[in-house]
Amino acid sequence: MTMVKRKIIISLIILTAAIMGIYTYNSVEKANVQQQMKAIEGAVAQSAIQCCSIEGSYPQDIEYLEKHYGLIIDSEEYIVVYELLASNILPDVTVLKKQ
């Protein structure tokens, strides 16, 4: 095998490894974001349930949970949609990642 062929093969191996590394990193990053979003949904629901059990109804908005129940949301990274249907029904919570 000539020196040129070896260099080409080595270059292809390095390129393939780099592409696989980038793909793996992106997959792990996406999984971490999904897990973080689930954790935020759970924290909001848990705070709302705690509020309801103490006060007798679910809060009107997420700001109430932040102010009175210590809920902390990274609003620079995530958008939390909190939809209250009725004061005695667990609110629907949707978490979205900002771009």
DODREN-737847 format. One record per residue (C-alpha): residue number from 1; residue in three letters; y, z, x. Coordinates in steps of 0.05 Angstrom, whole numbers. Layout:
BEGIN
+-----+-----+--------+--------+--------+
:   k :   r :  north :     up :   east :
+-----+-----+--------+--------+--------+
: NUM : Ala :      Y :      Z :      X :
...
+-----+-----+--------+--------+--------+
***
This chain:
BEGIN
+-----+-----+--------+--------+--------+
:   k :   r :  north :     up :   east :
+-----+-----+--------+--------+--------+
:   1 : Met :      0 :      0 :      0 :
:   2 : Thr :     67 :    -19 :     27 :
:   3 : Met :    125 :     29 :     36 :
:   4 : Val :    164 :     -6 :    -20 :
:   5 : Lys :    107 :      2 :    -70 :
:   6 : Arg :    102 :     77 :    -52 :
:   7 : Lys :    177 :     86 :    -63 :
:   8 : Ile :    173 :     51 :   -130 :
:   9 : Ile :    113 :     93 :   -152 :
:  10 : Ile :    147 :    158 :   -129 :
:  11 : Ser :    211 :    138 :   -165 :
:  12 : Leu :    173 :    124 :   -229 :
:  13 : Ile :    137 :    191 :   -225 :
:  14 : Ile :    203 :    228 :   -215 :
:  15 : Leu :    236 :    190 :   -272 :
:  16 : Thr :    178 :    205 :   -318 :
:  17 : Ala :    180 :    279 :   -299 :
:  18 : Ala :    255 :    281 :   -312 :
:  19 : Ile :    247 :    249 :   -381 :
:  20 : Met :    192 :    297 :   -399 :
:  21 : Gly :    234 :    356 :   -376 :
:  22 : Ile :    293 :    334 :   -418 :
:  23 : Tyr :    248 :    324 :   -479 :
:  24 : Thr :    216 :    393 :   -469 :
:  25 : Tyr :    284 :    426 :   -462 :
:  26 : Asn :    310 :    394 :   -525 :
:  27 : Ser :    248 :    415 :   -564 :
:  28 : Val :    254 :    487 :   -541 :
:  29 : Glu :    329 :    488 :   -556 :
:  30 : Lys :    317 :    461 :   -626 :
:  31 : Ala :    263 :    514 :   -639 :
:  32 : Asn :    310 :    569 :   -615 :
:  33 : Val :    366 :    545 :   -661 :
:  34 : Gln :    317 :    544 :   -720 :
:  35 : Gln :    293 :    614 :   -704 :
:  36 : Gln :    365 :    639 :   -698 :
:  37 : Met :    383 :    608 :   -766 :
:  38 : Lys :    323 :    642 :   -798 :
:  39 : Ala :    343 :    709 :   -767 :
:  40 : Ile :    414 :    702 :   -796 :
:  41 : Glu :    386 :    686 :   -865 :
:  42 : Gly :    343 :    748 :   -861 :
:  43 : Ala :    400 :    792 :   -838 :
:  44 : Val :    445 :    768 :   -895 :
:  45 : Ala :    390 :    779 :   -947 :
:  46 : Gln :    373 :    847 :   -919 :
:  47 : Ser :    447 :    868 :   -921 :
:  48 : Ala :    454 :    842 :   -992 :
:  49 : Ile :    392 :    881 :  -1014 :
:  50 : Gln :    417 :    944 :   -981 :
:  51 : Cys :    484 :    935 :  -1016 :
:  52 : Cys :    450 :    924 :  -1083 :
:  53 : Ser :    406 :    985 :  -1075 :
:  54 : Ile :    466 :   1029 :  -1058 :
:  55 : Glu :    519 :   1000 :  -1104 :
:  56 : Gly :    476 :    972 :  -1161 :
:  57 : Ser :    495 :    899 :  -1153 :
:  58 : Tyr :    497 :    844 :  -1101 :
:  59 : Pro :    564 :    832 :  -1068 :
:  60 : Gln :    608 :    775 :  -1090 :
:  61 : Asp :    615 :    746 :  -1020 :
:  62 : Ile :    591 :    751 :   -949 :
:  63 : Glu :    657 :    780 :   -924 :
:  64 : Tyr :    641 :    843 :   -964 :
:  65 : Leu :    576 :    851 :   -925 :
:  66 : Glu :    612 :    841 :   -860 :
:  67 : Lys :    666 :    892 :   -877 :
:  68 : His :    623 :    946 :   -910 :
:  69 : Tyr :    552 :    937 :   -882 :
:  70 : Gly :    563 :    917 :   -810 :
:  71 : Leu :    537 :    846 :   -817 :
:  72 : Ile :    559 :    804 :   -757 :
:  73 : Ile :    555 :    728 :   -758 :
:  74 : Asp :    575 :    682 :   -702 :
:  75 : Ser :    622 :    639 :   -743 :
:  76 : Glu :    638 :    595 :   -683 :
:  77 : Glu :    565 :    572 :   -680 :
:  78 : Tyr :    540 :    578 :   -753 :
:  79 : Ile :    563 :    567 :   -824 :
:  80 : Val :    533 :    613 :   -876 :
:  81 : Val :    534 :    590 :   -948 :
:  82 : Tyr :    527 :    651 :   -994 :
:  83 : Glu :    516 :    633 :  -1067 :
:  84 : Leu :    515 :    690 :  -1118 :
:  85 : Leu :    486 :    669 :  -1185 :
:  86 : Ala :    490 :    737 :  -1219 :
:  87 : Ser :    503 :    808 :  -1195 :
:  88 : Asn :    430 :    826 :  -1206 :
:  89 : Ile :    398 :    765 :  -1173 :
:  90 : Leu :    388 :    759 :  -1098 :
:  91 : Pro :    440 :    709 :  -1072 :
:  92 : Asp :    418 :    642 :  -1043 :
:  93 : Val :    434 :    640 :   -968 :
:  94 : Thr :    437 :    577 :   -927 :
:  95 : Val :    453 :    576 :   -853 :
:  96 : Leu :    478 :    513 :   -819 :
:  97 : Lys :    490 :    500 :   -745 :
:  98 : Lys :    559 :    475 :   -728 :
:  99 : Gln :    561 :    412 :   -686 :
+-----+-----+--------+--------+--------+
***
